Amino acid sequence: MQMLLKAGRSVPVDVLAVIVAYNSEAVLSRCVTALVAAADQLRNARGAGTALVVVDNASRIPASTPDVGIPIATLRLGQNLGFAPAANLGAEQGHSRLILFLNPDAELERSALTRLVEAFDEPLTAVAGPLLVRSDGEPMVSERPFHSLRRELRAQLLPSRRRAAFGQYAWSSGRGRCLSGACILVERRFFESAGGFDVAIRMYLEDVELCWQAHAAGRHVRFVPTARCTHGLGLSSDGESFDSRVDLHLTLLGARVEFVRRRSGALVAKLMRAVIAIGAIGRTVVAVVAGRGWRRHISVLHWAMTDGHAPSWDSFQAASSGSATSIWPRLRRDLT
């Protein structure tokens, strides 16, 4: 593990930005360029300094960043640790009051960082996040309820429909429930008191747990819709996402079940898996009739009925490197 400083000597900063990169060369430069513009606006508006740490999670091509006007360090890891452990390592590289966790496929609008920092003028604020938008400006899900059996019932059993990107209360009040980790600003003192991001499941659980811990501590989670950030979902890792890979999709489902198990107990978690299984049966029938895409739903059904945990990180790593067979032959063997 080697840290390479790319811009000047270490200077005190108010915001340390942490970007965890994994095969993100196609989008990282644009992300950093937008961050620097937002940092420049923050410095002009509030006299606050920004620095950046890029944590390279063993990318095939080592992450490189443009030569820009803020201090930048690159932390190159020998193996892919997953998002949460890598983000925690990045946060340890500074002592700023605030830490910005930013996906490589996310681009801050120029005023966004300033507006997020302003949320911390309220002393109880622990976490703040922007309105995420697609490249065409359409809002994405940026603030949402916490995972629950009731929410899973709606997701699995009701007809799909366009979900609002934010609740009306959150939009009008700025008080959020759970924010997306694609772009999230966190008070360091709170982050360290919470033990950093939860690493039990190395993706898809960390932002949910952090926001829950903030509420549990009596701190505020602020949704700032006037701060906007364009998010190219799935572009940060060669286009791999839970929509394109079954093992990532099962990791997402496993994180949801684990969150509910922690809050409501093992029985409710089992009921949640049963609901996911029922949803998978319905989707399998629809897919078979349509003649496409049914193996993915069989994989989810098998997972929900037999295990319910997120895939192990070692098996995920093997699949990412191409050294493991696809998940379907393994499931087919288990089912026969």
C-alpha positions in Angstrom: 0.0 0.0 0.0 1.6 3.2 -1.1 0.4 6.8 -0.8 1.6 9.2 -3.4 1.2 13.0 -2.9 0.4 14.8 -6.1 0.0 18.4 -5.1 2.2 20.4 -2.7 2.8 19.9 0.9 0.1 18.9 3.4 -2.1 21.9 4.4 -4.9 22.2 6.9 -8.3 21.6 5.2 -11.9 21.9 6.2 -13.2 19.2 3.8 -11.4 16.0 2.9 -12.9 14.4 -0.1 -12.5 10.6 -0.4 -13.0 8.9 -3.7 -12.8 5.1 -3.8 -11.9 4.0 -7.4 -12.1 0.6 -9.0 -11.5 0.5 -12.7 -12.9 4.0 -12.9 -10.5 5.5 -15.4 -13.3 6.4 -17.8 -15.0 8.8 -15.3 -12.5 9.7 -12.6 -11.0 12.7 -14.3 -14.5 14.4 -14.8 -15.4 13.7 -11.2 -12.2 15.3 -9.9 -12.5 18.3 -12.3 -16.0 19.0 -11.0 -14.9 18.6 -7.4 -12.1 21.1 -7.9 -14.6 23.6 -9.3 -16.9 23.1 -6.3 -13.9 23.4 -3.9 -12.9 26.7 -5.6 -16.5 28.0 -5.0 -16.4 26.8 -1.4 -13.1 28.6 -0.8 -14.4 31.8 -2.3 -17.7 31.7 -0.4 -16.5 30.5 3.0 -12.7 30.5 3.0 -12.7 26.8 3.5 -10.0 24.5 2.1 -10.5 21.1 0.4 -8.2 18.2 -0.2 -8.7 14.9 -2.0 -7.7 11.3 -1.3 -8.2 8.8 -4.1 -8.2 5.2 -2.8 -7.4 2.9 -5.7 -9.0 -0.5 -5.0 -6.5 -2.5 -7.0 -7.7 -1.3 -10.4 -6.3 -3.0 -13.5 -5.0 0.4 -14.6 -3.8 2.4 -11.6 -6.0 5.4 -10.9 -4.7 8.7 -12.2 -6.0 12.2 -11.5 -5.6 15.5 -13.3 -3.0 17.9 -12.0 -5.2 20.4 -10.3 -5.1 23.1 -7.7 -6.0 21.2 -4.5 -3.8 18.8 -2.5 -4.4 15.3 -3.9 -3.1 12.0 -2.5 -3.5 8.6 -4.1 -3.7 5.5 -1.9 -3.1 2.4 -4.0 -4.2 -0.9 -2.4 -2.8 -4.3 -3.3 -6.3 -5.8 -3.4 -9.9 -4.8 -3.7 -11.2 -4.4 -0.2 -14.7 -3.2 -1.1 -16.1 0.3 -0.7 -16.5 0.5 3.1 -13.0 -0.6 4.2 -11.4 1.5 1.4 -13.4 4.6 2.3 -12.4 4.2 6.0 -8.8 4.1 5.0 -9.2 7.2 2.9 -10.8 9.1 5.8 -7.9 8.3 8.0 -5.5 10.3 5.8 -6.6 13.6 7.2 -8.0 15.5 10.1 -10.6 17.8 8.5 -13.8 18.7 10.2 -15.9 17.3 7.4 -15.4 14.3 5.1 -17.0 14.1 1.6 -17.4 10.6 0.3 -17.9 10.8 -3.5 -18.3 8.1 -6.1 -16.0 8.3 -9.2 -19.1 8.5 -11.4 -20.6 11.5 -9.5 -20.0 15.1 -10.6 -20.8 17.9 -8.2 -22.3 21.1 -9.5 -20.2 24.1 -8.8 -22.2 25.4 -5.8 -23.1 21.9 -4.4 -20.2 21.6 -1.9 -20.8 25.0 -0.5 -24.5 24.3 0.0 -23.7 21.0 1.7 -21.2 22.6 4.0 -23.8 25.2 5.0 -25.9 22.4 6.3 -23.4 22.0 9.1 -24.0 25.5 10.4 -26.7 23.7 12.3 -24.7 22.2 15.2 -26.7 18.9 15.3 -26.1 18.0 11.7 -24.0 14.8 11.3 -24.7 13.9 7.6 -25.8 15.8 4.6 -26.4 14.8 1.0 -27.4 16.4 -2.3 -30.1 15.8 -4.8 -28.7 13.2 -7.2 -29.7 13.7 -10.9 -29.1 11.7 -14.1 -27.1 13.2 -16.9 -30.4 14.5 -18.4 -31.2 16.3 -15.1 -33.9 13.8 -14.0 -33.9 13.4 -10.2 -32.7 10.0 -8.8 -33.5 8.4 -5.5 -31.4 10.6 -3.1 -33.3 10.3 0.2 -35.4 7.3 1.1 -37.0 5.3 4.0 -34.9 2.7 5.9 -35.2 -0.9 4.8 -38.1 -2.7 6.5 -40.4 -5.7 5.9 -43.2 -3.3 4.9 -41.0 -1.6 2.4 -39.9 -4.9 1.0 -43.5 -6.0 0.6 -44.2 -3.0 -1.5 -41.0 -3.5 -3.6 -41.6 -7.1 -4.3 -45.4 -7.5 -4.5 -46.8 -4.3 -5.9 -46.5 -3.4 -9.6 -43.4 -1.4 -10.3 -43.8 2.3 -10.6 -41.7 5.4 -10.7 -40.6 6.2 -7.2 -40.2 9.7 -6.0 -36.6 10.8 -5.6 -37.4 12.3 -2.2 -40.2 12.5 0.3 -42.2 15.7 0.4 -41.3 16.3 4.0 -37.6 15.9 3.3 -37.9 18.3 0.4 -39.6 21.0 2.4 -37.8 20.6 5.7 -34.3 19.4 4.7 -34.7 16.6 7.3 -33.7 13.3 5.7 -34.0 9.7 6.6 -31.5 7.6 4.7 -29.2 9.3 2.1 -27.3 7.8 -0.8 -23.6 7.1 -0.3 -22.8 8.2 -3.9 -22.3 11.7 -2.5 -22.4 12.3 1.2 -20.8 14.8 3.6 -20.1 13.7 7.1 -18.9 15.4 10.3 -15.6 13.6 11.2 -16.3 13.6 14.9 -19.5 11.7 14.4 -18.0 9.4 11.7 -15.2 8.4 14.1 -17.6 7.9 17.0 -19.7 5.6 14.8 -16.6 3.5 14.0 -16.5 4.7 10.4 -18.5 2.8 7.7 -19.8 -0.6 8.7 -17.6 -3.3 7.0 -19.7 -6.4 7.7 -21.0 -6.2 4.1 -18.5 -4.3 2.0 -21.0 -2.6 -0.2 -24.6 -1.3 -0.1 -25.0 -1.3 3.7 -22.6 1.5 4.8 -24.7 4.6 4.0 -27.8 3.0 5.5 -26.1 2.1 8.8 -24.3 5.5 9.0 -27.6 7.4 8.7 -29.3 5.1 11.2 -26.5 5.7 13.7 -26.9 9.5 13.2 -30.6 9.3 14.0 -29.9 7.0 17.0 -27.4 9.5 18.4 -30.0 12.3 18.2 -28.1 14.0 15.3 -29.6 15.4 12.1 -29.4 13.9 8.6 -29.9 16.7 6.1 -31.2 16.4 2.6 -30.1 19.5 0.6 -32.0 19.5 -2.7 -30.4 22.9 -3.7 -27.1 21.0 -3.9 -27.1 18.9 -7.1 -24.8 16.1 -8.1 -24.9 14.2 -11.4 -24.6 10.5 -10.9 -23.8 8.1 -13.7 -25.0 4.9 -11.9 -22.7 2.0 -12.5 -20.1 3.9 -14.5 -17.6 3.8 -11.7 -16.5 0.2 -12.1 -16.5 -0.7 -15.8 -20.3 -0.5 -15.9 -20.7 -3.3 -13.3 -23.7 -2.8 -11.0 -26.4 -4.7 -9.2 -28.4 -4.4 -12.4 -25.8 -6.1 -14.5 -24.3 -8.7 -12.1 -26.2 -11.3 -10.1 -23.6 -11.5 -7.3 -23.8 -7.7 -6.8 -27.6 -7.9 -6.8 -27.5 -10.6 -4.1 -25.0 -8.4 -2.1 -27.6 -5.6 -2.2 -30.4 -7.9 -1.1 -28.1 -9.4 1.6 -27.4 -5.9 2.9 -31.1 -5.1 3.1 -31.8 -8.4 5.0 -28.9 -7.8 7.4 -30.1 -4.3 8.2 -33.6 -5.6 9.0 -32.1 -8.5 11.1 -30.2 -6.0 13.2 -33.2 -3.8 13.8 -36.1 -6.3 14.0 -34.5 -9.7 14.7 -34.0 -13.0 12.9 -37.7 -13.9 12.5 -38.5 -10.7 10.6 -35.4 -11.1 8.5 -36.6 -14.6 7.5 -40.0 -13.2 6.6 -38.3 -10.6 4.5 -36.4 -13.4 2.6 -39.7 -15.2 2.1 -41.2 -12.0 0.5 -38.1 -11.7 -1.7 -38.6 -15.4 -2.8 -42.3 -14.8 -3.6 -41.3 -11.7 -5.7 -38.6 -13.8 -7.5 -41.2 -16.5 -8.3 -43.5 -13.9 -9.9 -40.6 -12.4 -11.9 -39.5 -15.8 -13.0 -42.9 -16.6 -14.4 -43.0 -13.3 -16.3 -39.5 -13.8 -17.6 -40.2 -17.4 -18.8 -43.3 -16.2 -20.7 -41.3 -13.4 -22.2 -38.5 -15.9 -23.0 -35.6 -13.9 -21.5 -33.8 -13.1 -18.2 -35.3 -15.9 -16.1 -32.0 -17.3 -14.7 -31.3 -14.1 -12.7 -34.6 -14.5 -10.8 -34.0 -18.2 -10.2 -30.7 -17.2 -8.6 -32.5 -14.8 -6.3 -35.1 -17.4 -5.4 -32.4 -20.0 -4.6 -30.5 -17.4 -2.5 -33.6 -16.4 -0.6 -34.7 -20.0 0.2 -31.3 -21.4 1.1 -29.0 -18.8 2.5 -30.0 -15.1 2.6 -26.5 -13.8 3.3 -24.4 -11.6 1.0 -22.0 -13.5 -1.2 -18.6 -13.8 0.4 -16.1 -11.2 -0.6 -13.6 -13.9 -1.8 -16.2 -15.3 -4.2 -17.1 -11.8 -5.4 -13.4 -11.1 -6.0 -13.0 -14.3 -8.0 -16.0 -13.5 -10.2 -14.6 -10.0 -10.7 -11.3 -11.3 -11.9 -12.9 -14.0 -14.1 -11.3 -16.9 -12.2 -14.6 -18.3 -11.1 -17.5 -19.8 -13.0 -20.7 -17.8 -13.3 -23.2 -18.1 -10.5 -25.8 -19.9 -12.5 -23.9 -23.3 -13.0 -23.2 -23.3 -9.2 -26.8 -22.8 -8.4 -27.9 -25.3 -11.0 -25.7 -27.9 -9.3 -27.3 -27.0 -5.9 -30.8 -27.3 -7.3 -30.3 -30.8 -8.8 
